Amino acid sequence: MNQGTTETHWMPRFVRMPWGRSWILLLGPFWLSCDSTTVPLPEARIDFDFPGASLAYAQAMGGDTYRIGLRDDTNATTKLWFSFRVQEAEGRPVTFRLEDVGTATSHWSYRQPVVSTDDGQSWTRITDTGFDSTTFIFSYTVRSNDDWVALSPAYSFARYLALVQELGTHAEVAAITEVGRTLGDEPLHHLEIRSQPQGTLPAIWAVARQHPGEPGGSYMIEGFLRWVVSADPDAVTLRERAEIHAIPFLNPDGVLAGNQRVNLAGLDLNRQWANPTLSESPSIFWTQKTITDYRDEGGDTRILLDFHSAPTARVNFFYYNQEASSTSALYTEVRALIAEVQSLNGDFVPLDDNVARTVQGERVRGWGFTALQTHGLTVESSGNDVTYGPHSGEQMTPERLLALGEAVGRGILRELFPG
Ligand SMILES: [Zn+2]
């Protein structure tokens, strides 16, 4: 740039920049005659300082390419979830290089991150992706001046709190109580949907979101609860035959911290059910106490559901308890339930592609089987796409996740409460 021959303007100027619709206010010297390609692009602002955000670092490499890295979970070494905002860059093509993505690498070859321009109400896929054995690369054209980019459609604690508030306005919801608080002093809500005094009818219990980086579990339990309280004739019938209890958000601290797997003590909550403690896993302590108090007061639980999302899977599926005798009544019944749910929604895998595991008491599934002597069923949504069924090859969406939760409710009515 030859400043000697340029005309310098000191007044603020609005200049239409070459990358799109944004008008940038330039202050200070501006050399009108210089080659426009030498005007440096301001870096996009990468924000990972908000509830649920997660990145270790973001560094501009020039040319609208950014190095980013995964952050270790609180007091742990697990990591996978990422969530950040791209600000002041509408219309610009950006590339992110997610470095050192760890050893479980296969899912990066079929993973598609998502972006929301409406604060998480809707999400669309980023389809221009690549993987080179240590770095996951994705590119897209920034859609607003505040894009929210995440590993998969985020489900924030704020969305959950809004859901609880909304459900509280439904006449079908008999009570919402706080059964305890987490290490981070967040509330654990117990929602009761029942038409009779507590304990009159047999119960369905449901929990979710033990693992923060599995937002699919929250979408599914939302779909389940929205259907349960709805005017759908089958939901009305279910409410005449059962009472439904839910403690839907067991790890708000981990979600707010942007963790993948653990709570603030660095513990995987779905390994604490054999011995939960007030000091390190209060959400499991209080949830378990709420359910055992119900049992000890004579409540009859028919099934305990636990909603998750398998981060690297390409299937929507169930884990169920493999008993010593595969001809036992519970084993036969849970397989019939899984087959029924799959027949209602082919986004779940066929029966024999689900996973039977020996009873494991440190997980809610095994704990329910042992302590309640009933079905403990883990519902797992794909953290990616699926490879079968009506949506083969398509990444999971909030709409499909909500529909999975509804199918679980309908299947339970047909198999466990047929009237
Ligand atoms: Zn999980």
Residues whose N, C-alpha, C, O or C-beta is under 5 A from the ligand:
A	BS01	ZN	H211 E214 H308 S309
